[in-house]
Amino acid sequence: MKSTKKLKIGVLFGGKSAEHEVSVNSARNIIKALEKNKYQIIPIKISRKGKFNFPSLAKVDVIFPVLHGPFGEDGIMQGVFKEMEKPFVGAGVLGSAVGMDKDVMKRLLREAGIPIGKFVTFQDGEKISFEKLKKNLGLPLFIKPANMGSSVGISKVKNKKEFSGAVRKAFKFDTKIIIEEFIKGKEVECSVLGNENPVASLPGEIIANQEFYSYEAKYVDEGSVVEIPAKLPKHIIKKIRETAVKTFKVLGCEGLGRVDFFIKKNGQVLVNEINTIPGFTNISMYPKLWEASGIPLSQLLDILINLALERFNKEKKLKTTFK
């Protein structure tokens, strides 16, 4: 009987961002779920200082990056993979960079007519008036680093006393911050899968036991309650799924993404953000939503690897020179 050669999958994780531990947990889950009869798995860890601990990346057939946040989810590593001419899972350089920068992301969504909440951005060193923000956005406010995920560096500000500390906290993680209006409503997430013709999962609702869906709420079991699928009217579910796919395409994403929403009491669907490398921990929403939609984790990983290979083979046919 002829043996089939196993694909060598390089699972890249860790990294310099504040989400290092989340990345390690996601990678652990992925490595466990990848079918060993199909794949030879090569774990590639990047230390907190950015040091690679791996056999040559050139030996792998497909790279599966699980690097959450800056230095992994923002297009930097995706550029390296393209230069190496290696297939990789997930969004390319542009989709990754746009998805990471909440300011640019929201401006593109607004341009495309996708409903979002009110926001303003500030660079480090710019004067920020609490009174002006209070007048234009109301209270409470959410203050976030523009380029960060997993709710790192985020504060919910209810008064002037909390404001300065929240601004300083956000600027510890980025040179640009985003300040958003508080939107009262359900927090709902939807997973997207595909390249040119992406599809959306059933949505799930996050019911945080804390002030908001914080880092602790996301990665500590008691931090939130998850309702999958979300108990919403059929027409709202349809709207969420359609908007998730539109968001994914508008932002130039590929492979996978998780789109986060607010659903207001009047039924209005607002996009909060997209994550182009969502978590794959045992309590992460991205794989849980696909499982509820009929795709278990091992099958989901197969699809993601195949999407990476399809895109690579398609791009390989493009001309890179002109005579």
C-alpha positions in Angstrom: 0.0 0.0 0.0 1.4 3.4 -1.1 2.0 5.7 1.9 0.9 9.3 1.7 3.5 11.9 2.7 2.5 13.9 5.7 2.3 17.7 5.4 4.7 19.5 7.7 2.8 22.1 9.7 4.8 24.7 11.5 2.7 26.0 14.4 4.2 29.4 15.3 3.4 30.8 18.7 4.5 32.9 21.7 6.0 36.2 20.6 6.7 39.6 22.1 3.2 40.9 22.5 1.3 41.2 25.8 -0.8 38.2 24.6 2.1 35.7 24.8 0.4 33.4 27.2 -2.9 33.3 25.2 -0.8 32.4 22.1 0.9 29.5 24.0 -2.5 28.2 25.1 -4.0 28.5 21.6 -1.0 26.7 20.1 -1.3 23.9 22.6 -4.9 23.3 21.6 -4.2 23.4 17.9 -1.3 20.9 18.2 -3.5 18.6 20.2 -6.3 18.7 17.6 -4.3 18.4 14.4 -4.6 14.8 13.1 -1.3 13.1 13.5 -1.9 10.7 10.7 -2.2 13.6 8.3 0.4 16.1 9.6 3.9 16.2 11.0 3.7 19.0 13.5 6.7 21.3 14.1 6.1 23.6 17.1 8.0 26.9 16.6 8.1 29.0 19.8 9.1 32.7 19.8 10.3 33.9 23.2 9.0 37.1 24.9 12.2 38.8 23.7 11.6 37.7 20.1 14.0 34.9 19.9 13.0 32.0 17.7 13.4 28.4 19.0 12.9 26.2 16.0 14.4 24.0 13.3 14.6 25.9 10.0 11.2 27.4 8.9 12.2 26.4 5.4 11.5 22.7 6.3 7.7 23.3 6.8 5.0 23.0 4.1 2.5 25.3 5.8 2.9 27.8 8.6 0.1 28.1 11.1 0.7 31.4 12.9 -1.0 31.6 16.4 0.6 34.9 17.3 -2.0 37.2 18.9 -1.5 40.9 18.9 1.5 43.0 17.6 4.5 41.2 16.1 2.4 38.4 14.7 -1.2 39.5 14.0 -0.3 42.9 12.5 1.2 41.9 9.1 4.8 41.8 10.2 5.2 38.0 10.2 2.9 37.6 7.2 5.3 39.7 5.2 8.1 37.4 6.2 6.1 34.3 5.1 5.4 35.9 1.7 9.1 36.7 1.3 9.9 33.1 2.1 7.3 31.9 -0.4 5.6 29.7 2.2 1.8 29.0 2.5 0.4 30.3 5.7 -3.0 30.3 7.5 -5.0 33.5 7.8 -5.0 37.0 6.5 -2.2 38.4 4.4 -0.2 41.6 5.1 -2.9 44.1 4.4 -5.8 42.3 6.1 -3.7 41.6 9.1 -2.4 45.2 9.4 -5.9 46.7 8.9 -7.5 44.3 11.3 -5.0 45.1 14.0 -5.3 48.9 13.8 -8.7 49.7 15.3 -8.6 53.3 14.0 -7.9 52.3 10.3 -10.3 49.4 10.6 -13.2 51.5 11.8 -12.6 54.2 9.2 -12.8 51.6 6.4 -15.9 50.0 7.9 -17.5 53.5 8.1 -16.6 54.2 4.5 -18.2 50.9 3.4 -21.5 51.8 5.2 -21.1 49.2 7.9 -22.6 50.5 11.2 -20.1 51.2 14.0 -20.1 53.2 17.2 -18.7 56.7 17.5 -14.9 57.0 18.2 -12.0 59.3 18.1 -8.2 58.6 18.0 -5.2 60.4 19.5 -1.5 60.1 19.0 0.9 60.1 22.0 1.6 63.8 22.9 -1.7 65.2 21.6 -3.9 67.2 24.0 -7.0 65.2 25.1 -9.9 67.1 26.6 -12.1 65.0 28.9 -14.9 67.6 28.8 -15.0 67.6 25.0 -15.1 63.8 24.8 -17.8 63.7 27.4 -19.9 66.1 25.3 -19.3 64.3 22.0 -19.3 60.7 23.1 -21.1 60.7 26.5 -20.2 58.6 29.5 -18.9 56.0 30.2 -16.1 55.9 27.6 -13.9 53.0 26.5 -10.2 53.8 26.1 -8.0 51.3 24.2 -4.6 51.0 22.6 -5.2 51.2 18.8 -3.1 48.1 18.1 -3.7 45.4 20.7 -6.1 42.5 21.2 -7.5 40.3 24.0 -8.8 43.4 25.8 -5.2 44.3 26.9 -4.8 47.9 28.0 -8.6 48.7 27.9 -10.4 50.7 30.5 -14.0 51.6 31.0 -14.1 55.2 32.2 -17.1 56.6 34.1 -15.8 59.9 35.4 -12.9 62.5 35.1 -11.1 60.9 38.0 -10.6 57.6 36.1 -9.8 59.3 32.8 -6.1 60.2 33.1 -5.0 56.8 34.4 -6.9 55.0 31.7 -5.2 57.2 29.0 -1.8 56.5 30.5 -2.6 52.8 30.6 -3.6 52.6 27.0 -0.4 54.5 25.9 1.7 51.9 27.6 0.8 49.5 24.8 0.7 51.8 21.7 1.6 55.2 20.5 -2.0 55.7 19.3 -5.2 55.2 21.3 -8.8 55.0 20.4 -11.6 56.4 22.6 -15.1 55.0 21.9 -18.6 55.7 23.1 -20.3 53.1 25.4 -22.9 51.1 23.5 -25.5 49.5 25.6 -26.5 46.1 24.1 -25.7 42.5 23.8 -22.1 41.5 23.0 -22.2 39.0 20.2 -19.4 37.3 18.2 -19.4 35.5 14.8 -16.7 33.4 13.2 -15.8 33.7 9.5 -14.1 31.1 7.3 -12.9 31.2 3.7 -10.9 33.1 1.1 -12.9 34.6 -1.9 -16.2 33.2 -0.8 -16.2 33.3 3.1 -19.0 31.9 5.2 -20.1 32.8 8.7 -20.9 30.6 11.7 -23.9 30.9 14.0 -23.3 33.8 16.4 -22.7 33.4 20.1 -23.4 35.9 22.9 -20.9 36.9 25.6 -22.4 37.6 29.0 -19.6 39.1 31.0 -19.7 38.8 34.8 -17.4 41.9 35.0 -17.6 45.5 33.9 -16.9 44.6 30.3 -15.4 41.6 28.4 -11.9 42.1 29.8 -8.8 39.9 29.5 -9.8 38.0 32.6 -13.3 37.5 31.3 -12.0 36.1 28.1 -9.4 33.7 29.5 -10.6 32.9 33.0 -13.4 30.3 33.0 -15.5 32.2 35.6 -15.0 35.5 33.9 -18.0 35.2 31.5 -21.0 33.1 30.4 -21.1 32.1 26.8 -24.4 31.4 25.0 -23.9 29.4 21.8 -25.8 29.8 19.6 -27.0 33.3 20.7 -30.7 33.4 21.5 -31.7 36.1 19.0 -34.5 36.5 16.4 -33.8 34.8 13.1 -33.7 38.1 11.2 -31.0 39.5 13.6 -28.9 36.3 13.2 -29.2 36.6 9.5 -28.1 40.3 9.7 -25.1 39.4 11.9 -23.9 36.6 9.6 -24.2 38.8 6.5 -22.5 41.8 8.2 -19.7 39.5 9.5 -18.9 38.3 5.9 -19.1 41.9 4.5 -16.7 43.1 7.2 -14.3 40.3 6.5 -14.3 41.1 2.8 -14.2 44.9 3.2 -11.1 44.6 5.4 -9.3 42.3 2.9 -9.2 39.3 5.2 -8.6 35.7 4.3 -8.7 32.3 5.9 -10.3 33.1 9.3 -11.5 36.0 11.4 -13.9 36.6 14.3 -16.2 39.6 14.0 -17.4 41.2 17.3 -20.7 43.0 17.5 -23.0 45.0 19.7 -26.7 44.4 19.3 -28.8 47.3 20.6 -32.2 46.9 22.2 -33.9 48.3 19.0 -32.2 45.5 17.0 -29.5 47.6 15.4 -26.4 45.6 14.6 -23.0 47.5 15.2 -19.6 46.1 14.4 -17.0 46.5 17.2 -13.9 44.9 15.6 -12.4 42.0 13.8 -9.7 39.6 15.1 -7.7 38.0 12.2 -6.0 35.5 14.5 -8.6 34.7 17.1 -7.9 32.6 20.1 -7.9 28.8 19.9 -7.8 28.1 23.7 -10.3 25.6 25.1 -12.7 28.4 25.9 -12.2 30.5 22.8 -15.2 31.6 20.8 -13.8 31.1 17.3 -13.6 27.2 17.4 -16.6 26.9 19.7 -18.9 28.8 17.2 -17.8 26.5 14.3 -18.3 23.5 16.5 -21.9 24.7 17.1 -22.3 25.3 13.4 -21.3 21.7 12.6 -17.5 21.9 12.1 -15.4 20.3 14.9 -11.9 21.6 15.6 -9.9 19.0 13.8 -12.0 19.5 10.6 -11.8 23.3 11.0 -8.0 23.1 11.1 -8.0 20.9 7.9 -10.1 23.6 6.2 -7.8 26.4 7.3 -4.7 24.5 6.1 -6.4 23.8 2.7 -7.4 27.5 2.4 -3.7 28.5 2.9 -2.5 26.1 0.2 -5.3 27.2 -2.2 -4.3 30.9 -1.9 -0.6 30.1 -2.2 -1.1 28.1 -5.4 -3.3 30.8 -6.8 -0.9 33.6 -6.0 2.0 31.5 -7.4 0.5 31.8 -10.9 0.6 35.6 -10.8 3.3 37.4 -12.8 5.9 39.2 -10.8 7.9 40.6 -13.8 7.0 42.7 -16.8 8.8 42.7 -20.2 
